[in-house]
Amino acid sequence: MKQLSKYTFCIALIALVWIPVQASAQLTLDNFTSGAYVKRIINPNVHDRHYAALPPNSPSGQARQTYFGAAPNPDGQWSTLDVGDGRLVVDSGFGCAANLQLGYGYTLAGAEAPLGLNLDGYSGFQLNFQGVATSEELIVVITIWPQTGGYWNYEIVLPPNPNAFPLSFAFSGFGNGEGGSLTQADLSNIDFIAVQIGR
C-alpha cells in the first residue's frame, strides 16, 4: 500500500537568532524580509542553488545561499520554496518530499566569505516556526564551522505541529562526533552557518 505524504513548513522570522546568555535581547540573523525568491521544482534530478542579498552589514554576510531539491515524485507534483515578506515556506508536492539547505557566509557570486561572527556570550540559536504540516517527521540540523577548524552539528526531529513555536539549539548541545564541546575560542569566530531541513 502506498503511503500518502505531503508536508509544508513555514519558518517565520527564522529569526535564526542568537540568544545572549545573560540578557533578554536577541539579534536576528535572518528574518526573510530581504532576498525574496520563489522556486518550483518537479524533477528530483534538478536542484536549485541561489544566492540572495541580505541587508548591508548583516551579521549573516552578504548573501543567503539556498539549496533546494525535490525527492522522486510518482504523481508529478511540484515542490515550492517561497522566501520573502518575513517568512520562508517549503511546500512539497503530494507524495514527495523536498529538502532545503540555507547557508550563511557567502558573496552574491557564491564565493565563500567567512563571517567572523563572535557568538561568545550567547547561548544558542533559535528558529521560529509558524507551523509544520507534515505526515511524517521533519529533521532540522544546524551546522557551524568555527575558524578554529572542524564543524559542529545539532539535530532535532520535529513532529507535525499546526501552531507557531520557537525551536532552540543551545550551543551546549552541538557535537562534532568526537565527544567534544564548543569552546569559547570556537564561538568567538564562526566562519559559516548552515541550516538543513527535510526528512
Salt bridges, closest charged atoms under 4 A:
ASP30 OD2 - ARG64 NE 2.64
ASP75 OD2 - LYS2 NZ 3.02
ASP82 OD1 - ARG87 NH1 3.41
ASP91 OD1 - LYS6 NZ 2.64
GLU136 OE1 - ARG199 NH1 2.61
